[in-house]
Amino acid sequence: MAKRRRNRHLKKIVWLFLLTILVFIGVLIFNQSKENNDVFLPSINNHAEEERLKKEKEQKEKYTACLAKPFQEEELTDDLVEMKENIDAYIKENNYKASVMYEDIATGFIYQYKASTIYYGCSLIKIVDAIYLINEAIKGNVNLDTETVTYTSKYVKSFSSGMAKRKIGEKVTLRDLITYAISVSDNSAHLMLLDYIGFNTLKEYGQSLGAKVILTGGDNYGNQTAEDTNIYLKEAYKIITENEEYGPFLKSLMDNNERNAFNTETIKIYHKYGSYAENYHDIGLSLEENPYTISILTLHENSGYLKIVQSIHEKIRELHNAFHENRKNLCYKEVYEN
């Protein structure tokens, strides 16, 4: 009897010992598992965060690319068509003798009204003087600061406020001549530049860009169309935005209020104007978030050109903003909602 009790007691001790060992092992396993989870869970969280950030970056890149993709005709909503038609009607109803060419630079979205009509170009040719010589300087073919043209009596012309400060016989650098020609529309400077470049060379340069009527008409200023001036403006934009040395120079010259019919308290356009007899033209660049070219050529030098240019330009800006608002909505749906 006593022996049985001892055996049961021993069995209890053994089971208690085994249970203690099992509990101990369980605690070790639990602690080790907890440590492993403490290491593993942050790793999972970090990976998920990396994936989220990667997706956000990809979406942002796609959205930005979408905003700048070339314009397609199927994007032309009924509202945009109506806005274009309303601009046409506004010009016609007011009997404005004007041609208009607008182009959104990033996308190629355009508005044009009689853009191929030929006008006497007046001083608009001076922007071609500038972009030709600056491009030659970029290529290393000319030095704007060392190469000069001598100011002689044959170059003395009216409306030449820059060269009027210079003396006959003085050598004037190409940089100074370009500055006078663009910033104050100096006629003497243009003629000196034209002789330096060569009439045919400048004409061939414009044609190489795609211009059709450059230096036609029988004098040293020639004819222009809004289509052609749009080409020159896009070349000017390319220099301003892509060349660190000469871009700021050209931008500073076009940043002037010399008969700038575009500028208001809230609108800034980098421009070049031209006027003679009944002709008043203004062409320029908006360098805002969504840059664009604008050319408005008119026969209203003596009949309210300022109001006409500003009112047409205001409607163009409304169209421009509406187009980009529509593009943003389309791109958001394409990238974030599909």
Secondary structure, DSSP 8 states (H G I E B T S, - for coil): -HHHHHHHHHHHHHHHHHHHHHHHHHHHHHHHHHHHHHHHHHHHHHHHHHHHHHHHHHHHHHHHHHHHS---GGG--HHHHHHHHHHHHHHHHTT--EEEEEEETTT--EEEESTT--EE-GGGHHHHHHHHHHHHHHHTS--TTT-EEE--GGG--SS-TTGGGS-TT-EEEHHHHHHHHHHS--HHHHHHHHHHH-HHHHHHHHHHHT-SSBT-SSSSS-EE-HHHHHHHHHHHHHHHHH-TTTHHHHHHHH---TT-SS--SS---EEEEEEETTEEEEEEEE-SSS-EEEEEEES-TTTTHHHHHHHHHHHHHHHHHHHHHHHHHHHHHHHH--
